[in-house]
Amino acid sequence: MDINDWRGISTAFLMFAFIATWIWLWSSKRKKGFDEAANLPFADEEKHMNSSVDDARSRDGE
């Protein structure tokens, strides 16, 4: 086996790993996790808005 054989084997292995990872990432089992991750910035915004309302109430004496 020379270097070109190893290059072909490594190329085939990397192509298989890429396709397997792509299929795993796009599987329907991961949809819930992706939806939760997509909404994370909005969850932080809701916490910030709630704390701002609480701060305003405490300043107003409520």
N, CA and C of each residue as an Amber inpcrd file, in Angstrom:
protein
   186
   0.8490000  -1.1880000   0.0000000   0.0000000   0.0000000   0.0000000
   0.8880000   1.2430000   0.0000000   0.6210000   2.1360000  -0.8820000
   1.3740000   3.3760000  -0.8960000   0.5120000   4.5220000  -0.3590000
   1.0170000   5.7110000  -0.4060000   0.3530000   6.8830000   0.1740000
  -0.9870000   7.1660000  -0.4970000  -1.0950000   6.8850000  -1.7770000
  -2.3470000   7.1530000  -2.4880000  -3.4780000   6.2380000  -2.0130000
  -3.1380000   5.0030000  -1.6370000  -4.1500000   4.1110000  -1.0750000
  -4.6680000   4.6590000   0.2600000  -3.7600000   5.1410000   1.0820000
  -4.1590000   5.7190000   2.3830000  -4.9940000   6.9830000   2.1870000
  -4.6570000   7.7590000   1.1940000  -5.4500000   8.9560000   0.8950000
  -6.8650000   8.5880000   0.4780000  -7.0040000   7.5600000  -0.3350000
  -8.3270000   7.1040000  -0.7590000  -9.1350000   6.5550000   0.4110000
  -8.4860000   5.7800000   1.2700000  -9.1710000   5.2270000   2.4490000
  -9.6080000   6.3430000   3.3870000  -8.7210000   7.2990000   3.6260000
  -9.0770000   8.3920000   4.5370000 -10.1770000   9.2690000   3.9480000
 -10.1500000   9.4880000   2.6490000 -11.2100000  10.2610000   1.9980000
 -12.5470000   9.5520000   2.1250000 -12.5610000   8.2470000   1.8840000
 -13.8070000   7.4780000   2.0070000 -14.3100000   7.4890000   3.4460000
 -13.4070000   7.3370000   4.4110000 -13.7980000   7.3600000   5.8210000
 -14.3730000   8.7190000   6.2090000 -13.7380000   9.7910000   5.8170000
 -14.2150000  11.1290000   6.1560000 -15.5440000  11.4370000   5.4830000
 -15.7270000  10.9630000   4.2450000 -16.9980000  11.1660000   3.5670000
 -18.1120000  10.3960000   4.2920000 -17.8340000   9.1730000   4.7060000
 -18.8060000   8.3890000   5.4610000 -19.1330000   9.0680000   6.7880000
 -18.1210000   9.5750000   7.4970000 -18.3460000  10.2470000   8.7740000
 -19.1820000  11.5120000   8.5840000 -18.9340000  12.2500000   7.5200000
 -19.7010000  13.4590000   7.2430000 -21.1620000  13.1210000   6.9690000
 -21.4060000  12.1250000   6.1370000 -22.7810000  11.7440000   5.8080000
 -23.5040000  11.2000000   7.0310000 -22.8200000  10.3840000   7.8390000
 -23.4340000   9.8390000   9.0510000 -23.7740000  10.9540000  10.0350000
 -22.8890000  11.9340000  10.1850000 -23.1600000  13.0660000  11.0790000
 -24.3240000  13.8890000  10.5570000 -24.3770000  14.1190000   9.2750000
 -25.4590000  14.8910000   8.6650000 -26.8000000  14.2060000   8.8890000
 -26.8480000  12.8860000   8.6860000 -28.0900000  12.1350000   8.9060000
 -28.4900000  12.1940000  10.3740000 -27.5340000  12.0490000  11.2780000
 -27.8140000  12.0980000  12.7160000 -28.3570000  13.4660000  13.1220000
 -27.7760000  14.5290000  12.6030000 -28.2190000  15.8710000  12.9620000
 -29.6060000  16.1880000  12.4270000 -29.9470000  15.6840000  11.2660000
 -31.2370000  15.9760000  10.6500000 -32.3170000  14.9520000  11.0020000
 -32.0270000  14.0190000  11.9190000 -33.0350000  13.0320000  12.2850000
 -34.1560000  13.6940000  13.0760000 -35.3320000  13.1190000  12.9980000
 -36.4930000  13.7180000  13.6620000 -36.4020000  13.6190000  15.1800000
 -35.5650000  12.7580000  15.6990000 -35.4010000  12.6230000  17.1460000
 -34.7820000  13.8860000  17.7610000 -34.0350000  14.6300000  16.9860000
 -33.3290000  15.8050000  17.5140000 -34.1300000  17.0930000  17.3660000
 -35.3220000  17.0430000  16.7940000 -36.1210000  18.2430000  16.5520000
 -36.4490000  18.9710000  17.8500000 -36.8260000  18.2470000  18.8920000
 -37.1780000  18.8760000  20.1590000 -35.9900000  19.6560000  20.7350000
 -34.8190000  19.0670000  20.6920000 -33.6250000  19.7430000  21.1860000
 -33.2960000  20.9900000  20.3970000 -33.4390000  20.9130000  19.0670000
 -33.1860000  22.0850000  18.2330000 -34.2030000  23.1880000  18.4970000
 -35.4640000  22.8130000  18.7000000 -36.4880000  23.8190000  18.9920000
 -36.2050000  24.5130000  20.3250000 -35.7830000  23.7530000  21.3260000
 -35.4370000  24.3520000  22.6190000 -34.2370000  25.2830000  22.4830000
 -33.2300000  24.8700000  21.7420000 -32.0460000  25.7040000  21.5380000
 -32.3890000  26.9680000  20.7590000 -33.3170000  26.8620000  19.8130000
 -33.7010000  28.0270000  19.0210000 -34.4340000  29.0570000  19.8680000
 -35.1050000  28.6240000  20.9230000 -35.8640000  29.5410000  21.7650000
 -35.0800000  30.0580000  22.9630000 -33.8470000  29.6450000  23.1480000
 -33.0490000  30.0990000  24.2880000 -32.8790000  31.6210000  24.3460000
 -32.6100000  32.3210000  23.2490000 -32.4850000  33.7760000  23.3530000
 -33.7640000  34.4430000  23.8500000 -34.9060000  33.9010000  23.5000000
 -36.1690000  34.4820000  23.9310000 -36.4300000  34.1980000  25.4040000
 -35.9660000  33.0740000  25.9120000 -36.1320000  32.7500000  27.3300000
 -35.3520000  33.7530000  28.1780000 -34.1630000  34.1280000  27.7310000
 -33.3660000  35.1110000  28.4440000 -34.0640000  36.4650000  28.4240000
 -34.6960000  36.8000000  27.3190000 -35.4140000  38.0560000  27.1960000
 -36.5910000  38.1070000  28.1680000 -37.3040000  36.9930000  28.3160000
 -38.4390000  36.9450000  29.2380000 -37.9680000  37.1280000  30.6800000
 -36.8470000  36.5140000  31.0440000 -36.3130000  36.6830000  32.3970000
 -35.9330000  38.1430000  32.6280000 -35.3260000  38.7480000  31.6220000
 -34.9070000  40.1410000  31.7410000 -36.1240000  41.0610000  31.8870000
 -37.1530000  40.7960000  31.1070000 -38.3620000  41.6230000  31.1900000
 -39.0380000  41.4560000  32.5470000 -39.0870000  40.2410000  33.0660000
 -39.7040000  40.0070000  34.3730000 -38.9110000  40.6820000  35.4830000
 -37.5890000  40.6440000  35.4150000 -36.7880000  41.2850000  36.4460000
 -36.9040000  42.8080000  36.3460000 -37.0610000  43.3480000  35.1440000
 -37.2370000  44.7890000  34.9810000 -38.5560000  45.2400000  35.5950000
 -39.6000000  44.4470000  35.4210000 -40.9030000  44.7730000  36.0060000
 -40.8180000  44.7100000  37.5160000 -40.1410000  43.6930000  38.0480000
 -39.9830000  43.5630000  39.4960000 -39.1710000  44.7270000  40.0740000
 -38.1190000  45.1550000  39.3500000 -37.3110000  46.2860000  39.8040000
 -38.1370000  47.5730000  39.8180000 -38.9590000  47.7700000  38.8020000
 -39.7910000  48.9760000  38.7300000 -40.8090000  48.9740000  39.8500000
 -41.3750000  47.8350000  40.1620000 -42.3530000  47.7550000  41.2510000
 -41.7110000  48.0500000  42.5920000 -40.5010000  47.5490000  42.8000000
 -39.8320000  47.7720000  44.0710000 -39.4440000  49.2450000  44.2420000
 -39.1190000  49.9350000  43.1380000 -38.7980000  51.3600000  43.2200000
 -40.0460000  52.1880000  43.4850000 -41.1860000  51.7440000  42.9420000
 -42.4310000  52.4740000  43.1140000 -43.0580000  52.2010000  44.4740000
 -42.5530000  51.2270000  45.1930000 -43.0970000  50.9390000  46.5010000
 -44.2440000  49.9590000  46.5070000 -44.4020000  49.2370000  45.4540000
 -45.4890000  48.2450000  45.3900000 -45.1100000  46.9810000  46.0570000
